[in-house]
Amino acid sequence: MKDNVKYTLMVAGMVLSWSIYYAVSKVVVDATGSARLAGFFLRLSALVFLTIQLLADGSFKRLFHQGKAVLILITIGVFGFLLDLFANLGYAGGSLSTGTALLKTDVLMVNLATVALYHKRLYFSDWLGTGIMLIGVLLVLGVDFGGMTLHVTDLYFLLSAACVSANAFIIKAAQEKYHEDADMISYYNNAVVLILFAISCAFCGDFKKPMDFTPGFWGLVALGGLAQTGIYFFYYRNLKHFEVWIVKLYLLLMPVLSCFIGVFFLNEQLTTKKLLGILIVLAGAAVILMRGRINHTPAQSANK
């Protein structure tokens, strides 16, 4: 019972952290006028919180004694940067609606990889619940299905989704093969992404742009860094405990929470379409949660 409560809170913390991060990211990107510069500031802020965390629990020295695991830790960071880069390239040449829909294909990619590469069994109810949740998420996100058009640059969205999917499995491999804990993976991931954002900002001249930030900007950056730290803390621990496809499905609840954050803090409107989407997401989640009763099998097998 205690473990059930613990991991329910871990999932809730993951969804909440990710929702806050995306809401803050939107504001910071608008304020800086550059996705690269916003990413640099947010990752720099996260680095501060991650350093404090490691110093507090006495783990900081372990950063410099990772041995052969360094390569996979750096790889995680590179994929973390690429998923952002490909998404931004896609948005630069494509539409928001198409991009939003294609980026969500990472859930299907993870399901397929789970079956094809890891030989895990997914029932029809699992695929059905996944599909229902995806439809609901797209409604919540306000995707205009009628206005969707495909361009060659939309392949960037699929590459971003592929990087997200691959990174989840690489993180799990780092945990299982190299016995890396979430905090080491988090620090290396954030540091590598920060360095790559700094290089891209310098190359594109973002640091030279005039910056006139509004009051409270740095407070938002700090909040975004704290939320990013929360993502690392909860997401990586959930990946260690749950199957990757289960964690990805939990993350489909994030747009629902983000919707309410937008309504209460960003003056966004809660439309009938979004409400319908929320109900559909919850219906799909219910199908997944009832897989044990539907298929007469345990609802979740944790990785011990």
Residue pairs with C-beta under 8 A, 6 or more apart in sequence:
7 238
7 241
7 242
10 234
10 237
10 238
10 241
11 234
11 238
11 250
13 230
13 233
13 234
14 230
14 231
14 234
14 235
14 238
14 247
14 250
14 251
15 250
15 251
15 253
15 254
15 257
16 230
16 257
17 227
17 228
17 229
17 230
17 231
17 233
17 234
17 235
18 227
18 231
18 235
18 251
18 254
19 254
19 257
19 258
19 261
20 223
20 224
20 227
20 230
20 261
21 42
21 224
21 227
21 228
21 230
21 231
22 254
22 258
23 258
23 261
23 262
23 265
23 266
24 42
24 220
24 221
24 223
24 224
24 227
25 38
25 42
25 224
26 266
27 220
27 266
28 38
28 41
28 42
28 217
28 220
28 221
28 224
29 35
29 38
31 38
31 213
31 214
31 217
31 220
32 38
32 41
32 211
32 213
33 209
34 201
34 204
34 206
34 209
35 84
35 88
36 88
36 197
36 200
36 201
36 204
36 206
37 201
37 206
37 207
37 209
39 84
39 193
39 197
40 194
40 197
40 198
40 201
40 206
41 221
41 224
42 221
42 224
42 225
42 228
43 190
43 193
43 194
43 197
43 225
43 228
44 194
44 225
45 221
45 222
45 224
45 225
45 226
45 228
46 190
46 224
46 225
46 226
46 228
46 229
46 232
47 190
47 191
47 194
47 225
48 225
49 225
49 226
49 228
49 229
50 183
50 186
50 187
50 190
50 229
50 232
51 60
51 187
53 183
53 229
54 60
54 63
54 183
54 187
57 183
59 183
59 184
62 184
63 184
63 187
63 188
66 73
66 180
66 184
66 188
68 178
69 174
69 178
69 180
69 184
70 188
72 170
72 173
72 174
72 177
72 178
72 180
73 174
73 180
73 184
73 185
73 188
73 189
73 192
74 188
74 192
75 170
76 167
76 170
76 171
76 174
76 185
76 188
76 189
76 192
77 188
77 189
77 190
77 191
77 192
77 193
77 196
78 192
78 196
79 163
79 166
79 167
79 170
80 167
80 189
80 192
80 193
81 192
81 193
81 196
81 197
82 159
82 160
82 163
83 160
83 163
83 164
83 167
84 160
84 193
85 160
85 200
86 156
86 157
86 159
86 160
86 163
87 99
87 103
87 156
87 157
87 160
89 153
89 156
90 99
90 102
90 153
90 154
90 155
90 156
90 157
90 160
91 99
92 153
93 151
93 152
93 153
93 156
94 151
94 153
94 154
94 156
94 157
95 147
95 148
95 149
97 142
97 143
97 144
97 145
97 147
97 148
98 148
98 149
98 150
98 151
98 154
98 157
99 154
99 157
100 138
100 141
100 143
101 138
101 143
101 148
102 154
102 157
102 158
102 161
103 157
103 160
103 161
103 164
104 134
104 137
104 138
104 161
104 252
105 158
105 161
106 161
106 162
106 164
106 165
106 248
107 130
107 133
107 134
107 245
107 248
107 249
107 252
108 130
108 134
109 161
109 162
109 165
110 165
110 168
110 169
110 244
110 245
110 248
111 122
111 126
111 127
111 130
111 245
113 165
113 169
113 244
114 120
114 122
114 243
114 244
114 245
115 121
115 122
120 243
120 245
122 245
123 291
123 294
123 295
123 297
125 287
125 288
125 290
125 291
125 294
125 295
126 245
126 288
126 291
128 284
128 287
129 249
129 284
129 285
129 286
129 287
129 288
129 291
130 249
130 284
130 288
131 284
132 280
132 281
132 283
132 284
132 287
133 249
133 252
133 280
133 281
133 284
133 285
133 288
134 252
134 284
135 277
135 280
135 284
136 252
136 276
136 277
136 278
136 279
136 280
136 281
136 282
136 283
136 284
137 252
137 255
137 256
137 277
137 281
138 145
138 277
139 273
139 274
139 276
139 277
139 280
140 255
140 256
140 259
140 274
140 277
140 278
140 281
141 255
141 277
142 271
142 273
142 274
168 239
168 244
168 247
168 248
169 244
171 185
171 236
171 239
172 239
172 240
172 244
174 180
174 185
175 181
175 182
175 185
175 236
175 239
175 240
176 303
182 232
182 233
182 236
182 237
182 240
183 232
183 233
185 232
185 236
186 229
186 232
186 233
186 236
189 232
190 228
190 232
200 206
201 207
235 247
238 247
238 250
239 247
240 303
241 302
241 303
242 250
242 300
242 302
242 303
243 300
243 301
243 303
246 300
249 285
249 288
252 281
252 284
252 285
253 281
253 285
255 281
256 277
256 278
256 281
256 282
259 268
259 270
259 274
259 278
260 270
262 268
263 269
263 270
287 294
289 299
290 299
291 297
291 299
292 298
292 299
